[in-house]
């Protein structure tokens, strides 16, 4: 995998259309973040292994091969990424245990709205909070 | 007693599809019919030489004489082990789920107990099947509605992007067609969300506690009035307290009160009354309005999912609200019903059993 310098957001999402909508929204920020899209957990973990830490991980839960829960667990167990902010961005509250996500170290749990306008607002707020307002961990 | 009566009684006893055992005060079996032999696999001679404990599984056997003694001290007709599973043990050691009815028989030789024992293996199996089918159906409708959200988000999202970025490139007809796609996607999203809400109800455990229904209904009424597009004369009388899941009962009030406001919104004034009363074994609540009502001919559709009695352009809605009400009330062990006439208003009522804590 090629090294990417200074990725702001690692988007881990298997659904191509969901990913496109999220990335479109991120690209419309006043200061658009550099986004790396990983199509599943395996790709995300590969990326994290060989690249500088992103400032934010947006993580889907239900993915083929390596799911979001496993990504979260692995990520928190590695020195390089144990403090990177992770916001779970999932399709449903009911497939997964929200409490478990937080226990594993998620910093947020957001259900993807069906409506595009709402999705944009949600992504915008997440971006504003984690990329602008917050001081990222060193 | 005539010969017929004597042999007839024995014939009837042995023809009965129920195992019948008579036990004396010491627990000794003094009579057993043919079905008892079949069900437990003992000969009648063996049964008549045994105490009734021989038919009780080993793990309950020690406690049984005490229970039997307790029954003999105050014998009355009742079923045994009501509310929990009762098992018998056969001669070969296998267990069988049973239901037992106990009847004391007072004679000059003392009190005997007649136990009528029914093999409920088949019923248990059928119940388990129904439960399994229900679980499957719930998870099916859940995953259907859940998996539909992703493509729907794409339809809605990308048609919105198309609208924002390419609307000027389309002519009026193109824009009209695009709007149809968007509206339909939005409606489908609403339906799916409601369906998810409905299926989630079957999965959630009830958190029962005493509920101040007056406060709850008044709170909901105030909120609903703020949201209502039109004015209404909405009054909540003093209501009896209930025992149930406050979050779910709140949902019941929300659905019933918002319905009443919606269907009476064309009246001046729109009048909505919320009331209730306590009876010996149940408490009854109602929401009455002077709105468009409904034809009792369509009553059977009223509480079914996605069934509506009005067109969506007349009164918006998805047809899930009353199904949710029905489900919540039923899960509380209660029932719902309604009365109405076209253009003459409607009364929706529900009854809840009186909880032990009241």
Interface residues (C-beta under 8 A of the other chain):
Chain A: X15 X17 X18 X21 X24 X91 X92 X94 X95 X112 X113 X114 X115 X116 X117 X119
Chain B: X142 X146 X149 X150 X152 X153 X154 X156 X157 X158 X160 X161 X186 X189 X192 X193 X196 X200 X203
